Amino acid sequence: MDEARKVSNEVESEYFTEEFIINKTDKTGYYGKSTDGKSIYFKKEKVAANVQIQNGDSVRLYFDKSGRIDGPVKIEKND
């Protein structure tokens, strides 16, 4: 458990997160909107193979603290 906390703290120090609601999908990726009006698009290849995302799903995206230039570095589906 201590190791999990350590890893979690390391992730929080290297990345920032934003939550989005998926509002459109196409054959190559997902479109989403945050509660504060930001929009995003990310490719399906950025999502782990075992994660199924559909319209209306809430997702958390991790971005490198140095900026969003390369898009999200990790994507998690919220339960």
Number of C-alpha atoms within 10 A of each C-alpha: 5 7 8 9 10 11 11 11 11 11 14 14 11 12 17 16 16 14 20 24 22 21 15 14 17 9 7 10 14 20 17 22 17 15 10 8 9 11 14 15 16 17 15 16 9 13 19 11 8 6 9 10 17 13 13 12 15 20 19 16 19 21 20 19 12 9 11 12 8 8 16 23 13 15 19 15 17 12 6
